[in-house]
Amino acid sequence: MLGALGAALALHFQSPGVGGSVTSLGNVTIKRPTTSTKRPRPEKKPPRVRVGETCWNNFGGDPMRTLARPHVNLGLPGKVIWTRGVHDLMEYPPSYCDGFLYVNLERDGTLAIDAQTGRIVWSRKSKGFMPSTPAIAGPRLFVTSYAGTVTAYRRSDGQFLWQLQTSLPIESSPVVVRGVVYVGGHDGKLYALKARSGRPLWVYDTGGRINSSPSVIGGRVCITNYNGLIVCVRRGNGHRVWAVKVRRDYLRYESFYASPSSDGRRIFTVARSGKVVALSLASGRILWTHGLGGQAYATPAVAGGRIFVGDLADHLSALRATTGALLWQVRVSGRLLAPALVVGNLVFFSTLEGNTYAARTTDGKIVWHIQMGKYSPGIATDRRYFFSLNGRLVAYQGRSTKPKG
């Protein structure tokens, strides 16, 4: 019996592997539209774009997952332009481009919404939960689900284009760079797929469940997994550049739910234990760590030489990106599970207890509060906030936004 116990403990505390490239894809299939003798449905002409603004193409707003628009000065949320009840959970915020929002609902699929009016343009059902943000790339939209799928739709009308089916759930929010979709799965694999066809270009097996979303920084794709691994591979071929296994203590390794974010030189993430980790993008060397004092699942937001990260001990912390020094910490009555959002000199965050706050990035002073929200607060464009406040999508005019001439 003691021998069996020792073997079990050894298995639990053994060093996680660093993974490697995959040549056989196993139970992965690609579904495409069935052929028909009917004439193909013509593509709907999209409504005229009335809001020419910078796109928010994926979770985090950019391939580095910064969760920030530091140079956009909207001021505090002001007038409500419209509000849309979706009667479902929105754990992750929408994406946006060309006057349209795209949001995944936990149980009921994907919606395309007119950003001017809040009108639903089209909707598509899903077989599984969808705790992720859709990714936009030109005329296509890419969504993932717990049914183990990556699905491509035509953005204008939601027409099905292709679907990759894997053996385990996919919780990762995809990101698209130069015609390639990058996404991770619970099977531990990081996939690089052709955006046009879904065909895998390469697959890297990290050796542990992936709940996070990959970040693309220059020529590298970086991901975390539940076994305490942070790894960066080459964007073009999936070959490993470096891999780091992060320890919690002498016996145990960390576990990562949060995605990696980056300022272009460093990678930042936080372990479930609450340890924030900063690594060199070039070498993978751990530059500093900082304990938050509570469990954490939120991808750090990166802006202005600082990172902003919440924890389940009711804190939002601002750390210096170069050293990890604590600049300020604000405590609210509620647990912070989801990432924060930086817009100009404001950082927004929501609590599981149903409150959303804005704090000043300089000192953490709370300057705005509403009794709505639960997960990630939302996104911002050049002129408006779009907040995903649990079961309600709300468009706010920024108080500092100049009237359109």
N, C-alpha and C positions, 0 to 999 in steps of 0.2 A: 504493500500500500504506500509506504514511504517513497518507494521507487517511482510509482506512478505519479505521486504528488510532485516529486522533483522534476519529472519529465514535463508535467503540465506547467510548472512554474518556468522552466527553461524555455518552453514554447512561448509563454506569455511575454517574457522579458528579452527574447532574442532580438538581435539587431535586424531591423527591417532591411529588405533588399533595396537596391537602387534601380532595379528594373532594366529594361532594354528594348530594342526595336523588335517588332513582331513581324514575322513573315507569313504566318497562317492566321486568318481572321476568325476561324471557328464558325460560330453560329450567327454570323453577320450577313444580312441580306439587304438588297436594295429594291424597293418597290417603285414602279413608275406607272403613269396613267395607262390604263388598258386601251388597246387599239379599238377603234370603232369605225363603222362604215358611215356614221353620221358626220356631217361637216363639223369641224372643230368650232367651239364657241369663240366668237371674236373677243379680243381683249377690250374690256370697257375702257373708254377714254376717261382718265381720272379728272375729277373736277379741277377747275383752275386753281392753282396754288395762290393763295392770298397772303401767305405769311412766308416771306423769304428769310429764313433764319438758319443759323448753324444747326446741323443735325446732331442728335443724341442717338447714335446708331446701335448701342448695345449697353448691357449692364456696365455701369461705370462711366459711360459717355464717350470713351475712347478705348483703343486697344490696350492701354496701360492700366485701365480700370481706376483712374484717379478719383472718380466720383466728385469732380470739381469743375466749376466755371469761375475761377478766381478773377478774371478780367471782365466779367459781366456785372454791371451795377444796376440791379433791379430794385434795391432797397427792400424794405419789409413787404410781405404780401399785403395787397390792398383790396381793391374791388374784386368780388367774385364775378367772373365772366360767365361761367356756366358750371353746373354740377351734374354728374351722371352717376346714378346708383347702378351697380352691376350685380347686386344680389349674390355676391360670391367673394371669396377671399382673394386679395391681391397681395401676395407675400413680397413680390418683387415689383419695382417700378416699371413704367412703360418705356419704350423707345420712341423716337420721334424723327421725322424727316418730311420735308416738302408739304407741311401743313397737315400731317396725319400722325396720330398716335397709334401704337400697337401694344397691347397689353395681354399678358397671360393670366387667366383666372385659374384658381386652384383646382376646380373640379369641372369647369365647363368650357375649356378651350381658349381660343384666341379671338380678340376683337380688334378691328380696325376702326378708329374713331376720328371724325373730322375735328381737328384741333381748334377750329374757329367757333363751332357750335356745340360740340359734344355729341353730335349725331353718330350713331353706329352705322358705318358704311358697309361692313360685312363681318361675319363671324364664322368660325370653323370649330367644330367639336373635336375633342381629344379623348383618347381611350384611358389616359392616366392623368394623375395630378401634374400640375405644371408650376412648380415653385421656381420660376426663372423669368428672365427678360428676353423677348424676341430680339434677334439681331437683324439689322437692315444692311443690305448690300445692293445698291442700284435698284433694279426692278424686282428684287427677290426679298423674301422674309423667311427667316429660319427660326424654328421653335423646337424645344425639347420637351420630353415628358417622362413620367415615371413608368410608362409602358415600354421604356427602353428605345424610344424613337428620336431621330432627328428628322424634321419634316421641312421641306421647302415649299412655300406658296408664292404665287404671283402677287405682288404687293398691291396692285391696282384693284383686283377683284377677289383675291383669296383662292384662285384656282390652284389645285394641287399639282405640284411639279415632280417631286420625288420624295421618298422616305427611306431612311436607313434604319433597319431594325436590329437591335443588339439583344443580348440575352438577359441583361439586368437594367434597372432603372437608370435614367439620365436626369440628373438634377442640375447639371452645369448649364450656365447661360453661354450660348455660343458667341464667338467673335469672328469676324470675317476681315481678312486682309488680302488684298490683291487676288481676289477670286478663290480664296481657300478658306473653308470653315474649320475653326479649331474648337474642339469640345471634349470634355472628359466624361467618364461614365462610372457607375458603381462597380463595373467589372475591372476597374483600375487602369483602364486604357485611355490614353490621350489620342484622339483621332484628328487627322488632317484630311478633309474631304473637299473634292472639287465642288465649287458652288453651283456650277451648271448641271452636274449630273449626280452628285452624291458619291462618286467613286472615291474610295480611299486612296490617298497618295502615300501615306505612311501611317503607322500606328506604333505608339510607344507604350509599353506596359510598365506602369509604375510599381506594380506589386502590392497595391493597397487601394481600398475604395476611394474614389474621387467624388466629393460633394461640391468642391469648389469649381470656379470658372477659370480657364486659362487666360493669362495675360500675354500680349505680344509686345515686346520691346525691341525695336529694330529687327535684327535677324534672329531673334530668339523667342521661343514660346516657353513660358514658365507656369508651373502648376504645383499645388500642394496635395497631399493625400492624408487619409485617416491614420496612417502608420507613422506619421512624423517625418515624412519625406518632403523636401522641396527640391525640385529638379528643373533645369532649363535645358532645352534641346534646340537644335538648329531648325529654323523655320522651314528650310527647303527640303530637308531629308529626314528629320526626326532623330538625328544622331545626338547622343547625350553630350552636352558641353560640361556640365557639372551636376552633381547631386549631393545634397547635404541631409543627413539624418539628425534631427534635433532632439536632444535629450531633455526630459523633464527633471530627472534626478539620476542618481547613480544606477538605479535599477530599471527605470522606465523611460520610454520615448514619448515625445509629445504626440498630439493628434490634432490635425488641422481640418476645420470646416471652412474657415475664411479663405477667400481667394488672395493671391498675391497682387499687390498694386505697386506702382513704381513711379519714381521721378526721373527716370531715364538713366540714372547712375546706380541707384540702389533699389532693392526689392524689399517690400514691407508686408508682413502678414502677422496674424496673431493666432496662437494655439488655443485650444478649447480651455486649457488651464488658466488662460489670461496672460500668458507670456507673449509680449510683442517682440518680434524678431526682425532685425534689419540685416540684409546681406549685400555684399558687393555683386552687382550684376555681372561684372567681368569674371570673377573667380569663384563666387559662391561663399567666400569667407564671411563668417558671422561678424558683423561690425559692432553690434550692441544688442542687448536685450533689456526689456523693462517689464516688470510685473505689474499688472493692473489692480490686483487685489480681488478679482472676481472672475468667474468663467466668462469666456468671450467667444462669439461666433461671427462678429462683424468684420468685413473687409475694411481695412483702414482707408480713409479718404486722404488724399495728398494734395497740398496746395501751399505755396509761399514758403517753402522750406520747413513745413510742419506736417505732421500727420495727426489725424483726428480719429479716435476709436472709442467705441462704447463697450460696456461690460454689463453683466447681469447683477452686479452689485450697485446699480443705480448711478454709475459715473459716466461722464464723457470726458476724455482726457486729450489734451493737446501736447504732443511731444516734438522736440526738435529733431528734424530728419537726420541731421549729421551725427548727433551724439545720443539721442534717446532721452535727453534731459526733460523732465516734466516741466512744462511751461505754465500750465494751469489745469485744474480739474474742477468740474462742476457736478454737483450731486442733485438729482431730482427724485421725486417720489415715483419710481418705476424702473423696471428693468429694460436695458437697451440690448436687444437681440440683433437688430439689423444695422446696416451701414448708415453713416451720416452723409449729408450732402453739403458741399461748400459752394456758395454763390456769392461772389464779391467778398465782402468782409463779414459774411454771416455763415454760420454752420447750423444746419437743420438736423434734427434727430427726433425719433418717435420712441415711445415706450410701449411695452406689452400691456400696460394698464390703460392705454387709450388716450395718450396725450402727445402732442407734437410741439416742439420748442424750436426757437431760433436763438443762438448765442452769438456774441461777437467773437470773431476769430482771434482778436488781440488779447482779450482777458477772460473770456468765458461768461461774461455777464448775459443773463437771459433777457432778451428784449422783445420777445413775441411768444405767444402760447395760445393754442386752441385745444379743446377737449375732443379731439378726433385723432385717428391714426393708430398704428400698432406696429408696423414693420418699417421698411425703408420709406422715408417721407415722400420721395418723388424725384422729379428732374426739373431742370430749368432750361429755357431757350433764351434767345437774346431779348425777348420782350415779355415773357410770361413764365410763371411757375405752373407746373402740372403735378399736383400732389395726389398720390394713390393712398388715400386715408382709409385703409382696410377695405370696406365694401363700397367706397365712394371715390370717384375720380373728380377732382375739383381743379378748375383753371382760375388762377389768380393773376390780376394785373399787378405788376410791381409798382410800388409807390413812387419810385424814381424813374420809371419809364416815361419817356417823352411821348406826347401824343403823336400819332403818325400823321405826317403832313401830306 
